Amino acid sequence: MERGIGPLLVILGLGIVGLGLLVWSGALSWFGRLPGDLRIESGSSRLFIPVTSMVLLSLALTVIVNLVARWLR
């Protein structure tokens, strides 16, 4: 392994811990309930399609991956 991968793993681990704390505290309770997230309930059937939430998550991950890629160059 390269020596440069160590700090990246530490940052990734801290990010996962931070995300876990946000979920645990309830700070992300809005996620999945955004306008544009589809909920269809019919009798005993439920269908949930989190369109807006996944677009938001995709944009956030794209920005993070691009920032990390620029940092590593």
N, C-alpha and C positions, 0 to 999 in steps of 0.2 A: 504494500500500500504506500501511496505517496504521503509525504508529511503534510501536504496542503489539504488533505481530505479530513484531517482531525478537527480543525475549527469548523468546517462545514457540518460535520456530524453533531458537534456540540450545539451549533445554532439551530439545526433541524430538531434536535431533542428538546431544546428550550422552547421552540415554536410549538411542538406537540404538547408539552406541559402547559404552555400558556393557553392553547386552544382547549385543552381538557379543563382547565380552571374556569374558562368562560362558559363552557357547556354546563359544568357542575353548578356554577353560581346562578344559572338561568339567564345570563346576559344574551344568549343567542336564542331565546324562546320565540322570537319573531321569525326566525329562519323557517321556511316552509309554510308561512302564513302570509306571504306577500301577494299583492294584487297580481294576477296572472298565473298563480298556482291553481291548477284545476282540481276541484273536489267534486266528485259525482257520487251521490249516494242513492241507491234504489233498493228499497226493501232491506234485505240482509247483505247486499253487495255494496262494496265501497271501492272507488277507484281514485287514486291520488296521483297527479302528475305535476311535480314541482318545476314547472317551466322557468318561471322568473328566478327562483332560487338557484337553479342550476346554471342559468346564464350569469348571474352574479358571482357564483362560485368559480365558474370558468374564467371570467374576467380577472378576478382576484388572483387565481393561481397563475394565469398568464403573466400578470405583472410581476409576481414574486419570482417565477422561474426566469424571466428576462433579467430582473435585477441581479439574481444570483449568477446567471451566465455572464453578465457584464463584469461582475465583481471578480469572477474567476479568471477572466482573460488577462 
